[in-house]
Amino acid sequence: MACTTTATTTPFISVSPSLHLSYPFPLSNPAEPKPRNTISFLPHSQSSHVAAPPPPPPPRLILTPHSQHTSPLESQNDSPIPSPPHFLHILSLLKLATRHKSIHLLSAVHALHAKLSHQMDDPTRLTNHLISVYISFGLLSDAQKVLDEMPLPNVVSFSLLMSAYAKQQRNGGGFRCGTRSQSAVRLFHIMRKMCIQPNCFSLVALLTDSMRRQNPLLGREVHALAIKSCLDSSIFVSNALLGVYAKCGGTDVMMQLFEEIGERDIFSWNTVMLGLTEGSRYDEALDKFREMQMSGISGDHYSISTVLTALTEGQCGAFGGGGGGAIHAYAIKSGLELDMVVSTALLGFYMKHGSVDDMLDLFERMSIKDTSAWNSMLNGLLQFGNLNSAMDMFDKMPKRDFFTYNSLLSGFSKNGEGERGLDLFVQMINRGMPINDFTLTRCMDLCAIVGDGKKSEQIHGFVIKCGCKASAWIDSALIDMCAKCGRTRDAHEMFEKWPHGAEMFTEAWNNVLSSLQREGRPEETLKLFLLRWKEGESSASFYLSEFVMTTTIGECGVLGFTDMGKQMHALTTKSGLACNDLYVSNSLISMYARCGDLKHARKVFDEMRWHDQVSWNALMRAHLLNWQGDTVLALWSQMKKLALKPDPFTFVLLITACRHTTRNSVDTCHEIFLSMQTAYNIRPRSEHYAAMIEVLGFWEHFDQVEELLNNMPLKPDASIWRSLLNICQLKSNPGLEKYAMQNLLALEPKNESEYILASNLYASSSRWYCSEKLREEMRGKGMRKRPVRSWFVHANMVHPFYSRDNTHPSSKDVYRGLDVLILECMKNGYEPDTSCVLHEVEEYQKKHFLLYHSAKLAVMYGILLAKPGVLVQVMKNVRLCRDCHSFLKHASVLTGRHVSLRDTTGFHVFRNGECSCGDSW
């Protein structure tokens, strides 16, 4: 029976000198073989002992170094030896077996060949054909045994098997035949020991093996052998050498070799263009395409697909802005537009540089669509955000593979469709589709979008049960999912046990920092950053990414921690991020702005090499926090001169700025609002209408406010009614205030802030039962009110205070000092505004609640600690109430101190009884 030993892969190892094949003649004198009895290998039949006659003399093969044959087998057809009838008969039977893919016929022909080989003058030629047929059937172990049984193998025999082994894409590149591991390199060593000189096909096989293994050392050794053997001038060898250097990172050597080649064909040009493209040298690849055309060689489907890849990944380079269109036209002219490879490459180009219509038009004209083309079209629709169209195409696909599902999962993740993506993942599992690390990470990303803690636990369990090998990618995605699904403790535990060293550490670190940032825990964020930074500072593999730095810099801004922010600035400058990374520079502007250091914010902006929309928005926001509306409008004039395109948030800032100008800016506000659609094609959203209402109400154009409410194209939401309520309370318009309150209470609360607002509105109108009912409903949904707190930064420490808080170590001194200051302020005209207390208690209790708000406690602590003449800077996480605002104006007069308090609207700087906001916050 034929050998059916399963081929397995083995790692690449050096050839051992002791490992050799048995031959019926001594290697030292191959011209005089000694006769002996052999056992013929009869595939798929019983072996029998056959007495072999003395072998014939070696065949006279004419092999030239510059052979232009297309396969090793064809090179032996140049022999002048005539073919006997047995040879032609067996050869025709081999062709018949190949045509019908019949293993049984092949076995019979092999047996016939074994019986008649001694009657042939040149059995080696026919045996080589037999080897070739076994290889075409994929029976490499059988082909290897035929080679082992050959009395006189030649260079063609070895080249056939070497090529077969080299072309197999197996890990390690080797196969196991019996107990002997075989590979192209091992066969080559055996061939050389038999004193058989290699030809160009032998070297091409070795170079192919070098490419498969990504082994540049082997490629260089074969290159040296080719030069020594005078085979380097063969176009086949030259092209294979170009391929080795292209695949193994030797692009410069590849280019040098290409220039030295005397004869170039289409394969030479294609290999060079592919090497340049894979080396990200896109412009050079495009230049080579033009040179190829100028040399008189027309591009084929491979040339066009390669140059399209260069255009997709890089710039249009030598082809100008219409590079893709020019190549598309070339493909049409060449009749290759609808070739499967070219069409798929065109789809990839239009996906990045074209439109959905371009892709659909090309896809509809494709006569043959394989799964790769369907997947490319699906990716294109997802890239452009057409989820519904992508799902329709998914339903129409005749065949879906592993990549189809992964592409769709990735598309759902990028477009924020968490629930639909998880449903598809369940469908994928139910249909038995294979999954890999990419599938699992996309699934965890989708769960993070949904933010469901229960589902995250189920997916976490599935990852463990499916036997997925622990990797940095998987663990990083798990940390991110847990952090975004409310499982911060689990995320911290996984991060503390991080087992992958420096790999993906920064990504996992940023995920944990971001989770703390989302939960409003800036002190813990900075603490974790400093802890890990000190631990990793001494490690050579440790680095600070722009994501980590923007997160920590942002938290310095939240806390108003100026000293820490300056240290972060110095750290980014030292690492080169401050000058080279736009995100870090923008975060520095925002940080200094939120710390009240407008001078440094402007300095960072001026020192930036380039600016984007976020840079200008950050600078505008910095001035707006200090109520400098005229400066914001001046910056807008600069943006228009520079022809910079604004984004929707820019217009929110511009409209809000019209409220804080030195003169009535209603007309300017109208112009800005109308220009959104007419000049910049930006449709106004609810935040724009809310800002517009505040501007009109501030300048007391309430008739225009009502007109805007009646004519706006969208239904007013909570933000619009809240803006109307605030401005009516500021400007004392009870009619519209009541109208705004009624509409706010009619809305269904969607988040904790809307619940708190509605509860406070009920409380302000003494509807205590409704207020408490809303709070109970809020607690039932797992929502909680964010504690109101104020804090003062001193000696690199954050000192937080809460209303009626006694937990601070210096609380006794703070309360004692505050009691004295309150009495002095009352003597100076301060009267507590008990309407700010939204609790059902007696009047004297309301005053007690009011007098010990967190802002008063924090300011008092700052006055006690700060040196005379130093600005007392306090931060508050909600809007400053009217009573605290009035108290701080009186306190600034009595203490002679300047107090800066930042709330959610901006900076209130109290000096000599006046506030920088002009009492219009």
FIVEXNU-414484 format. One record per residue (C-alpha): residue number from 1; x, y, z. Coordinates in steps of 0.25 Angstrom, whole numbers, m for minus. Example, Ala and Ser with C-alpha at 12.3 -4.5 7.8 and 13.67 -1.06 7.14 Angstrom:
BEGIN
PT  doza     xx     yy     zz
PT     1     49    m18     31
PT     2     55     m4     29
***
This chain:
BEGIN
PT  doza     xx     yy     zz
PT     1      0      0      0
PT     2      4     14     m2
PT     3     10     22      9
PT     4     m1     30     15
PT     5      8     36     27
PT     6      2     49     31
PT     7     10     61     28
PT     8     13     69     40
PT     9     21     82     42
PT    10     35     82     49
PT    11     43     94     53
PT    12     54     98     43
PT    13     67     92     48
PT    14     81     90     41
PT    15     84     78     33
PT    16     92     67     41
PT    17    103     61     34
PT    18    100     48     39
PT    19     86     48     33
PT    20     87     42     19
PT    21     79     34      9
PT    22     84     20      5
PT    23     88     19    m10
PT    24     92      6    m18
PT    25    105     13    m21
PT    26    116     19    m14
PT    27    116     34    m14
PT    28    130     35    m16
PT    29    129     29    m30
PT    30    115     31    m36
PT    31    119     27    m50
PT    32    122     12    m45
PT    33    109      7    m37
PT    34    110     m7    m31
PT    35     98    m16    m34
PT    36     89    m20    m22
PT    37     75    m25    m19
PT    38     65    m15    m16
PT    39     51    m14    m11
PT    40     43     m6    m20
PT    41     33      3    m14
PT    42     19      0    m20
PT    43      9     10    m16
PT    44     m5      5    m11
PT    45     m1     m9    m14
PT    46      6    m20     m7
PT    47     22    m19     m9
PT    48     29    m31    m14
PT    49     44    m34    m15
PT    50     49    m32    m29
PT    51     63    m35    m34
PT    52     68    m22    m40
PT    53     77    m23    m52
PT    54     90    m14    m52
PT    55     85      0    m53
PT    56     87      7    m66
PT    57     98     18    m68
PT    58     95     32    m63
PT    59     86     39    m73
PT    60     92     50    m81
PT    61     84     62    m77
PT    62     87     76    m84
PT    63     85     86    m73
PT    64     89    101    m76
PT    65     90    111    m64
PT    66     82    121    m72
PT    67     70    111    m75
PT    68     57    118    m78
PT    69     48    106    m75
PT    70     36    109    m66
PT    71     37     97    m58
PT    72     48     87    m53
PT    73     41     76    m60
PT    74     42     83    m74
PT    75     57     84    m73
PT    76     59     69    m75
PT    77     51     69    m88
PT    78     64     75    m95
PT    79     70     62    m94
PT    80     74     56   m108
PT    81     71     42   m103
PT    82     59     36   m111
PT    83     47     32   m103
PT    84     44     17   m104
PT    85     29     12   m106
PT    86     29      8    m91
PT    87     32     22    m87
PT    88     21     28    m96
PT    89     11     18    m91
PT    90     14     20    m76
PT    91     14     36    m78
PT    92      1     36    m85
PT    93     m5     27    m74
PT    94      1     38    m64
PT    95     m6     49    m71
PT    96    m19     41    m71
PT    97    m18     39    m56
PT    98    m15     54    m54
PT    99    m27     58    m62
PT   100    m37     49    m55
PT   101    m30     51    m41
PT   102    m30     36    m39
PT   103    m21     31    m28
PT   104    m24     16    m32
PT   105    m19     18    m46
PT   106     m7     25    m41
PT   107     m4     13    m32
PT   108     m5      4    m44
PT   109      4     13    m53
PT   110     14     13    m42
PT   111     14     m2    m41
PT   112     15     m3    m56
PT   113     27      6    m56
PT   114     34     m2    m45
PT   115     33    m14    m54
PT   116     37     m8    m67
PT   117     48      2    m62
PT   118     59     m8    m64
PT   119     56     m8    m79
PT   120     57      7    m81
PT   121     70     14    m85
PT   122     66     26    m76
PT   123     56     22    m64
PT   124     60     35    m57
PT   125     52     43    m67
PT   126     39     36    m65
PT   127     41     35    m50
PT   128     42     50    m49
PT   129     29     50    m56
PT   130     23     41    m45
PT   131     29     50    m34
PT   132     22     62    m41
PT   133      8     54    m41
PT   134      9     50    m27
PT   135     12     65    m23
PT   136      0     70    m31
PT   137     m8     60    m23
PT   138     m3     66    m10
PT   139      4     53     m6
PT   140     17     58     m3
PT   141     21     47      6
PT   142     19     37     m5
PT   143     27     46    m15
PT   144     38     46     m4
PT   145     38     31     m4
PT   146     39     30    m19
PT   147     51     39    m18
PT   148     57     30     m7
PT   149     55     18    m16
PT   150     62     25    m29
PT   151     75     18    m32
PT   152     80     30    m40
PT   153     72     43    m36
PT   154     77     56    m43
PT   155     75     71    m41
PT   156     61     70    m46
PT   157     57     60    m36
PT   158     62     68    m25
PT   159     57     81    m30
PT   160     42     76    m32
PT   161     41     72    m17
PT   162     49     84    m12
PT   163     39     93    m19
PT   164     28     86    m13
PT   165     33     87      1
PT   166     36    101     m1
PT   167     22    105     m6
PT   168     15     99      6
PT   169     10    109     15
PT   170     12    101     28
PT   171     18    106     41
PT   172     32    103     41
PT   173     32     99     26
PT   174     36     84     28
PT   175     28     71     27
PT   176     30     58     33
PT   177     32     45     24
PT   178     33     33     33
PT   179     43     37     44
PT   180     51     46     35
PT   181     48     61     35
PT   182     49     67     21
PT   183     50     81     16
PT   184     55     88      3
PT   185     68     92     10
PT   186     71     77     15
PT   187     68     72      1
PT   188     78     82     m5
PT   189     89     77      5
PT   190     86     63      1
PT   191     87     67    m14
PT   192    100     74    m12
PT   193    106     62     m4
PT   194    102     53    m17
PT   195    111     63    m25
PT   196     99     68    m33
PT   197    100     82    m37
PT   198     88     91    m35
PT   199     81     98    m46
PT   200     73    111    m46
PT   201     60    103    m41
PT   202     67     98    m29
PT   203     72    112    m25
PT   204     58    117    m27
PT   205     52    106    m18
PT   206     62    110     m7
PT   207     59    125     m9
PT   208     44    122     m8
PT   209     47    114      5
PT   210     54    126     10
PT   211     42    135      7
PT   212     32    126     14
PT   213     41    125     26
PT   214     44    140     26
PT   215     59    135     27
PT   216     68    146     21
PT   217     81    139     24
PT   218     77    127     16
PT   219     73    137      5
PT   220     87    143      5
PT   221     94    130      5
PT   222     86    125     m7
PT   223     90    139    m14
PT   224    104    136    m12
PT   225    103    122    m17
PT   226     96    127    m29
PT   227    107    137    m32
PT   228    117    126    m30
PT   229    110    116    m39
PT   230    107    127    m50
PT   231     92    125    m48
PT   232     90    139    m44
PT   233     87    144    m58
PT   234     75    135    m59
PT   235     62    143    m59
PT   236     56    133    m50
PT   237     67    134    m40
PT   238     67    149    m40
PT   239     52    150    m38
PT   240     53    140    m26
PT   241     64    148    m20
PT   242     56    161    m22
PT   243     44    154    m15
PT   244     53    150     m3
PT   245     59    164     m1
PT   246     45    170     m2
PT   247     39    160      8
PT   248     50    160     18
PT   249     52    175     19
PT   250     64    178     10
PT   251     57    188      2
PT   252     70    196     m1
PT   253     77    183     m6
PT   254     65    179    m14
PT   255     66    193    m21
PT   256     81    191    m24
PT   257     79    177    m29
PT   258     68    182    m38
PT   259     76    193    m44
PT   260     87    182    m47
PT   261     78    172    m54
PT   262     80    173    m69
PT   263     67    166    m73
PT   264     54    170    m66
PT   265     40    164    m68
PT   266     27    167    m62
PT   267     30    159    m50
PT   268     42    167    m47
PT   269     34    180    m47
PT   270     23    174    m39
PT   271     32    169    m28
PT   272     39    182    m27
PT   273     26    190    m26
PT   274     21    181    m16
PT   275     34    182     m8
PT   276     33    197     m8
PT   277     18    197     m4
PT   278     20    187      7
PT   279     32    196     12
PT   280     22    208     12
PT   281     30    215      1
PT   282     18    218     m7
PT   283     23    229    m16
PT   284     34    221    m21
PT   285     25    209    m24
PT   286     17    219    m33
PT   287     29    224    m39
PT   288     33    209    m43
PT   289     20    207    m49
PT   290     22    219    m58
PT   291     36    214    m62
PT   292     30    200    m65
PT   293     20    207    m75
PT   294     31    215    m81
PT   295     40    203    m83
PT   296     29    197    m92
PT   297     24    186    m82
PT   298      9    187    m79
PT   299      4    184    m65
PT   300     m4    172    m62
PT   301    m15    170    m51
PT   302     m4    168    m41
PT   303      3    181    m44
PT   304    m10    189    m44
PT   305    m15    183    m31
PT   306     m1    187    m25
PT   307     m1    201    m29
PT   308    m15    203    m24
PT   309    m11    198    m11
PT   310      0    208    m11
PT   311    m10    219    m15
PT   312    m19    214     m4
PT   313     m9    214      7
PT   314     m1    226      3
PT   315     m3    239     m4
PT   316     m6    240    m19
PT   317      9    244    m21
PT   318     13    244    m36
PT   319     m1    242    m41
PT   320     m6    255    m34
PT   321    m20    256    m28
PT   322    m27    247    m37
PT   323    m17    236    m36
PT   324    m28    225    m33
PT   325    m36    230    m45
PT   326    m24    229    m54
PT   327    m21    215    m50
PT   328    m36    211    m51
PT   329    m36    217    m66
PT   330    m23    209    m68
PT   331    m30    196    m63
PT   332    m42    199    m72
PT   333    m33    201    m84
PT   334    m25    188    m81
PT   335    m38    180    m80
PT   336    m35    177    m66
PT   337    m45    185    m58
PT   338    m54    173    m55
PT   339    m42    164    m52
PT   340    m45    159    m38
PT   341    m32    164    m32
PT   342    m33    177    m38
PT   343    m47    179    m35
PT   344    m45    176    m20
PT   345    m33    186    m20
PT   346    m42    197    m26
PT   347    m52    194    m16
PT   348    m42    196     m5
PT   349    m37    209    m11
PT   350    m51    215    m13
PT   351    m54    211      2
PT   352    m43    220      7
PT   353    m43    231     m4
PT   354    m56    230    m11
PT   355    m71    229     m8
PT   356    m81    218     m6
PT   357    m86    221    m20
PT   358    m73    218    m26
PT   359    m72    205    m19
PT   360    m86    201    m22
PT   361    m85    204    m37
PT   362    m72    196    m38
PT   363    m78    184    m30
PT   364    m90    184    m38
PT   365    m82    182    m51
PT   366    m74    171    m46
PT   367    m77    158    m53
PT   368    m71    149    m43
PT   369    m71    152    m28
PT   370    m64    144    m18
PT   371    m65    145     m3
PT   372    m53    154     m3
PT   373    m61    164    m12
PT   374    m73    163     m4
PT   375    m65    165      9
PT   376    m58    178      3
PT   377    m72    183     m1
PT   378    m77    180     13
PT   379    m65    187     19
PT   380    m67    199     10
PT   381    m82    201     15
PT   382    m78    200     29
PT   383    m66    210     27
PT   384    m76    220     22
PT   385    m86    217     34
PT   386    m97    211     25
PT   387   m100    200     35
PT   388   m114    197     29
PT   389   m108    195     15
PT   390    m97    187     21
PT   391   m107    178     27
PT   392   m115    176     14
PT   393   m103    172      7
PT   394    m99    163     18
PT   395   m113    156     16
PT   396   m110    155      1
PT   397    m97    149      2
PT   398    m96    135     m4
PT   399    m85    131      5
PT   400    m80    136     18
PT   401    m67    133     25
PT   402    m60    136     37
PT   403    m55    150     32
PT   404    m69    154     29
PT   405    m74    153     43
PT   406    m62    160     48
PT   407    m63    171     39
PT   408    m78    173     43
PT   409    m74    172     58
PT   410    m64    183     55
PT   411    m73    192     48
PT   412    m84    191     59
PT   413    m73    195     69
PT   414    m68    207     61
PT   415    m82    212     59
PT   416    m86    210     74
PT   417    m97    199     71
PT   418    m94    191     83
PT   419   m107    183     84
PT   420   m107    179     70
PT   421    m93    175     70
PT   422    m95    166     82
PT   423   m107    159     75
PT   424    m98    156     63
PT   425    m87    150     72
PT   426    m98    141     78
PT   427   m102    137     64
PT   428    m88    135     60
PT   429    m86    125     72
PT   430    m99    118     69
PT   431    m95    115     55
PT   432    m82    109     59
PT   433    m73    120     53
PT   434    m59    120     57
PT   435    m54    131     66
PT   436    m41    137     70
PT   437    m35    148     78
PT   438    m40    159     69
PT   439    m54    153     70
PT   440    m53    153     85
PT   441    m47    167     86
PT   442    m58    173     77
PT   443    m69    166     85
PT   444    m63    172     98
PT   445    m63    186     91
PT   446    m78    184     88
PT   447    m81    181    102
PT   448    m73    193    107
PT   449    m82    201     98
PT   450    m95    195    104
PT   451    m89    197    118
PT   452    m97    185    124
PT   453    m90    179    136
PT   454    m97    166    135
PT   455    m94    164    120
PT   456    m80    167    123
PT   457    m79    156    133
PT   458    m85    146    123
PT   459    m75    150    113
PT   460    m64    150    123
PT   461    m68    136    127
PT   462    m69    132    112
PT   463    m55    136    109
PT   464    m50    128    121
PT   465    m58    115    117
PT   466    m55    115    102
PT   467    m40    113    106
PT   468    m35    126    100
PT   469    m20    127    102
PT   470    m17    139    111
PT   471    m11    150    103
PT   472     m8    165    105
PT   473    m19    168     95
PT   474    m30    160    102
PT   475    m26    165    116
PT   476    m26    179    111
PT   477    m40    178    105
PT   478    m45    171    118
PT   479    m40    183    126
PT   480    m46    193    117
PT   481    m60    185    117
PT   482    m60    184    132
PT   483    m56    199    134
PT   484    m67    203    125
PT   485    m78    194    130
PT   486    m77    199    145
PT   487    m67    188    149
PT   488    m56    197    153
PT   489    m51    188    164
PT   490    m50    176    155
PT   491    m42    185    145
PT   492    m33    189    156
PT   493    m30    175    161
PT   494    m27    170    146
PT   495    m18    182    144
PT   496    m10    180    158
PT   497     m8    166    153
PT   498     m3    169    139
PT   499      5    157    134
PT   500     10    162    121
PT   501     21    172    125
PT   502     22    184    116
PT   503     13    178    105
PT   504      0    186    104
PT   505      3    191    118
PT   506      1    206    114
PT   507    m13    203    107
PT   508    m17    195    120
PT   509    m12    206    129
PT   510    m20    217    121
PT   511    m33    208    121
PT   512    m32    208    137
PT   513    m29    223    137
PT   514    m40    226    128
PT   515    m50    218    137
PT   516    m46    226    149
PT   517    m48    239    140
PT   518    m62    235    136
PT   519    m66    232    150
PT   520    m61    246    155
PT   521    m50    242    163
PT   522    m38    251    159
PT   523    m30    249    172
PT   524    m29    234    170
PT   525    m26    236    155
PT   526    m14    244    158
PT   527    m10    235    170
PT   528    m10    223    160
PT   529     m2    231    150
PT   530      9    235    159
PT   531     10    221    165
PT   532     12    214    152
PT   533     21    225    146
PT   534     30    224    158
PT   535     30    208    157
PT   536     33    209    142
PT   537     42    220    141
PT   538     55    212    142
PT   539     50    202    132
PT   540     55    203    118
PT   541     42    198    111
PT   542     33    208    119
PT   543     28    220    112
PT   544     17    230    113
PT   545      7    230    102
PT   546     m1    242     98
PT   547    m14    236    103
PT   548     m9    234    117
PT   549     m3    248    117
PT   550    m16    255    112
PT   551    m24    247    123
PT   552    m15    252    134
PT   553    m14    266    129
PT   554    m29    267    128
PT   555    m30    262    143
PT   556    m20    273    147
PT   557    m30    283    140
PT   558    m42    277    147
PT   559    m36    279    161
PT   560    m30    292    157
PT   561    m16    286    162
PT   562     m7    297    155
PT   563      6    292    161
PT   564      3    277    157
PT   565     m1    282    143
PT   566     12    289    141
PT   567     20    277    145
PT   568     12    269    135
PT   569     15    280    125
PT   570     30    278    128
PT   571     29    263    126
PT   572     22    264    113
PT   573     33    274    108
PT   574     44    264    113
PT   575     37    253    105
PT   576     35    261     93
PT   577     20    260     93
PT   578     17    275     96
PT   579     23    279     83
PT   580     19    267     74
PT   581      6    263     79
PT   582     m6    271     76
PT   583    m15    264     86
PT   584     m5    267     97
PT   585     m4    281     94
PT   586    m19    283     93
PT   587    m20    277    107
PT   588    m10    286    112
PT   589    m18    298    108
PT   590    m30    293    114
PT   591    m23    290    127
PT   592    m17    304    129
PT   593    m31    310    125
PT   594    m38    302    136
PT   595    m27    305    146
PT   596    m29    320    143
PT   597    m16    322    137
PT   598    m20    329    124
PT   599     m6    334    122
PT   600      0    320    121
PT   601    m12    315    113
PT   602     m9    326    102
PT   603      6    323    102
PT   604      4    308    100
PT   605     m5    312     88
PT   606      5    322     82
PT   607     16    311     83
PT   608      9    300     76
PT   609     14    297     62
PT   610      0    295     56
PT   611    m14    297     61
PT   612    m27    289     59
PT   613    m42    292     62
PT   614    m40    287     76
PT   615    m28    296     79
PT   616    m36    308     75
PT   617    m48    303     83
PT   618    m39    301     95
PT   619    m34    315     94
PT   620    m48    321     93
PT   621    m53    313    104
PT   622    m42    318    113
PT   623    m46    333    110
PT   624    m61    329    112
PT   625    m58    323    126
PT   626    m53    337    129
PT   627    m66    344    123
PT   628    m57    350    112
PT   629    m67    349    101
PT   630    m61    360     92
PT   631    m48    353     92
PT   632    m55    340     87
PT   633    m62    348     76
PT   634    m48    354     72
PT   635    m42    339     71
PT   636    m54    336     62
PT   637    m50    347     53
PT   638    m36    341     52
PT   639    m41    327     49
PT   640    m49    333     37
PT   641    m37    340     32
PT   642    m29    327     33
PT   643    m41    320     25
PT   644    m42    310     37
PT   645    m54    301     37
PT   646    m62    302     51
PT   647    m69    290     57
PT   648    m82    289     64
PT   649    m76    292     78
PT   650    m69    305     72
PT   651    m83    311     70
PT   652    m87    307     84
PT   653    m76    315     89
PT   654    m78    327     79
PT   655    m93    328     82
PT   656    m90    327     97
PT   657    m79    338     96
PT   658    m90    348     91
PT   659    m96    348    105
PT   660    m83    352    111
PT   661    m79    364    102
PT   662    m78    379    107
PT   663    m90    383     98
PT   664   m102    377     92
PT   665    m98    366     83
PT   666   m112    360     79
PT   667   m110    364     64
PT   668    m96    358     64
PT   669   m102    345     70
PT   670   m113    344     59
PT   671   m102    345     49
PT   672    m94    334     55
PT   673   m106    325     57
PT   674   m111    327     42
PT   675    m97    325     37
PT   676    m96    311     43
PT   677   m105    305     31
PT   678   m103    315     20
PT   679    m87    316     21
PT   680    m83    303     28
PT   681    m94    293     26
PT   682    m96    290     41
PT   683   m110    288     45
PT   684   m113    294     59
PT   685   m115    284     70
PT   686   m122    286     84
PT   687   m109    292     90
PT   688   m109    303     80
PT   689   m123    307     82
PT   690   m121    306     97
PT   691   m109    316     96
PT   692   m117    325     87
PT   693   m129    326     97
PT   694   m119    330    108
PT   695   m113    341     99
PT   696   m127    346     95
PT   697   m132    345    109
PT   698   m119    352    115
PT   699   m121    364    106
PT   700   m136    363    110
PT   701   m141    360     96
PT   702   m152    351    102
PT   703   m161    353     90
PT   704   m150    347     81
PT   705   m149    335     91
PT   706   m163    332     89
PT   707   m162    333     74
PT   708   m150    324     74
PT   709   m157    313     83
PT   710   m169    313     74
PT   711   m162    312     61
PT   712   m150    303     64
PT   713   m150    290     55
PT   714   m147    281     67
PT   715   m155    278     79
PT   716   m149    285     91
PT   717   m142    276    101
PT   718   m138    278    116
PT   719   m125    286    112
PT   720   m134    297    105
PT   721   m144    298    116
PT   722   m133    298    126
PT   723   m127    310    119
PT   724   m140    317    118
PT   725   m142    315    133
PT   726   m128    320    137
PT   727   m129    333    129
PT   728   m144    335    134
PT   729   m139    334    148
PT   730   m127    343    146
PT   731   m136    354    139
PT   732   m148    352    147
PT   733   m158    348    137
PT   734   m168    339    145
PT   735   m178    336    133
PT   736   m167    330    125
PT   737   m161    324    137
PT   738   m174    316    140
PT   739   m175    312    126
PT   740   m161    306    126
PT   741   m163    299    139
PT   742   m176    293    134
PT   743   m170    287    121
PT   744   m158    282    129
PT   745   m167    275    139
PT   746   m174    269    127
PT   747   m162    262    122
PT   748   m158    248    126
PT   749   m144    249    133
PT   750   m134    241    125
PT   751   m121    243    134
PT   752   m118    246    149
PT   753   m116    261    145
PT   754   m130    262    140
PT   755   m136    255    152
PT   756   m129    264    161
PT   757   m134    276    154
PT   758   m148    272    153
PT   759   m147    268    168
PT   760   m142    282    172
PT   761   m153    289    164
PT   762   m164    281    171
PT   763   m156    285    184
PT   764   m156    299    181
PT   765   m171    300    179
PT   766   m173    292    192
PT   767   m178    279    185
PT   768   m169    271    195
PT   769   m176    258    192
PT   770   m174    258    177
PT   771   m159    262    180
PT   772   m157    251    189
PT   773   m164    241    179
PT   774   m155    245    168
PT   775   m142    243    177
PT   776   m147    229    181
PT   777   m150    225    166
PT   778   m136    230    163
PT   779   m130    221    174
PT   780   m138    210    169
PT   781   m131    211    155
PT   782   m117    210    162
PT   783   m115    225    160
PT   784   m109    234    170
PT   785   m107    248    172
PT   786    m93    253    171
PT   787    m89    259    184
PT   788    m87    274    184
PT   789    m73    278    188
PT   790    m63    289    188
PT   791    m48    288    190
PT   792    m35    296    192
PT   793    m22    291    187
PT   794    m10    294    197
PT   795      4    288    199
PT   796      1    278    187
PT   797    m11    273    194
PT   798    m26    274    191
PT   799    m34    278    203
PT   800    m49    274    200
PT   801    m61    280    207
PT   802    m76    276    207
PT   803    m88    283    212
PT   804    m87    282    228
PT   805    m75    274    227
PT   806    m67    270    240
PT   807    m57    260    234
PT   808    m46    270    231
PT   809    m35    270    241
PT   810    m36    285    243
PT   811    m51    286    243
PT   812    m52    292    257
PT   813    m43    304    253
PT   814    m51    305    240
PT   815    m64    305    246
PT   816    m60    315    257
PT   817    m54    324    247
PT   818    m66    323    238
PT   819    m76    326    249
PT   820    m68    339    252
PT   821    m68    343    238
PT   822    m83    341    236
PT   823    m86    350    248
PT   824    m77    361    242
PT   825    m84    359    228
PT   826    m98    360    234
PT   827    m94    373    241
PT   828    m89    378    227
PT   829   m102    375    221
PT   830   m102    360    217
PT   831   m115    353    218
PT   832   m116    338    216
PT   833   m125    334    204
PT   834   m133    322    210
PT   835   m140    320    196
PT   836   m127    313    192
PT   837   m130    302    202
PT   838   m139    291    196
PT   839   m142    283    208
PT   840   m155    282    216
PT   841   m150    288    229
PT   842   m152    300    238
PT   843   m147    314    235
PT   844   m136    313    245
PT   845   m131    300    240
PT   846   m131    305    226
PT   847   m121    316    231
PT   848   m113    305    238
PT   849   m112    297    225
PT   850   m109    310    217
PT   851    m98    316    225
PT   852    m89    303    224
PT   853    m89    301    209
PT   854    m77    294    204
PT   855    m72    307    197
PT   856    m72    315    209
PT   857    m64    304    217
PT   858    m54    303    206
PT   859    m52    318    204
PT   860    m51    319    219
PT   861    m40    309    220
PT   862    m33    316    208
PT   863    m33    329    216
PT   864    m27    322    228
PT   865    m16    316    220
PT   866    m12    325    209
PT   867     m2    336    212
PT   868     m7    351    211
PT   869     m7    356    197
PT   870     m8    342    191
PT   871    m21    339    183
PT   872    m30    329    190
PT   873    m34    319    179
PT   874    m45    309    181
PT   875    m52    299    172
PT   876    m67    295    172
PT   877    m73    283    164
PT   878    m87    289    162
PT   879    m92    303    160
PT   880    m90    313    171
PT   881   m103    317    178
PT   882   m108    331    180
PT   883   m106    331    195
PT   884    m91    327    194
PT   885    m89    337    183
PT   886    m95    348    192
PT   887    m87    344    204
PT   888    m73    343    197
PT   889    m75    358    192
PT   890    m77    362    206
PT   891    m65    354    211
PT   892    m56    359    200
PT   893    m58    373    206
PT   894    m57    369    221
PT   895    m44    361    219
PT   896    m38    369    209
PT   897    m35    356    201
PT   898    m37    353    186
PT   899    m44    340    185
PT   900    m46    332    172
PT   901    m56    321    171
PT   902    m58    313    159
PT   903    m72    306    157
PT   904    m78    299    145
PT   905    m80    313    138
PT   906    m67    319    140
PT   907    m58    327    149
PT   908    m64    336    160
PT   909    m53    346    164
PT   910    m57    354    177
PT   911    m50    367    179
PT   912    m55    378    188
PT   913    m69    373    188
PT   914    m70    371    173
PT   915    m70    359    165
PT   916    m64    357    151
PT   917    m76    350    145
PT   918    m84    363    147
PT   919    m95    355    155
PT   920    m99    349    142
PT   921    m94    335    143
***
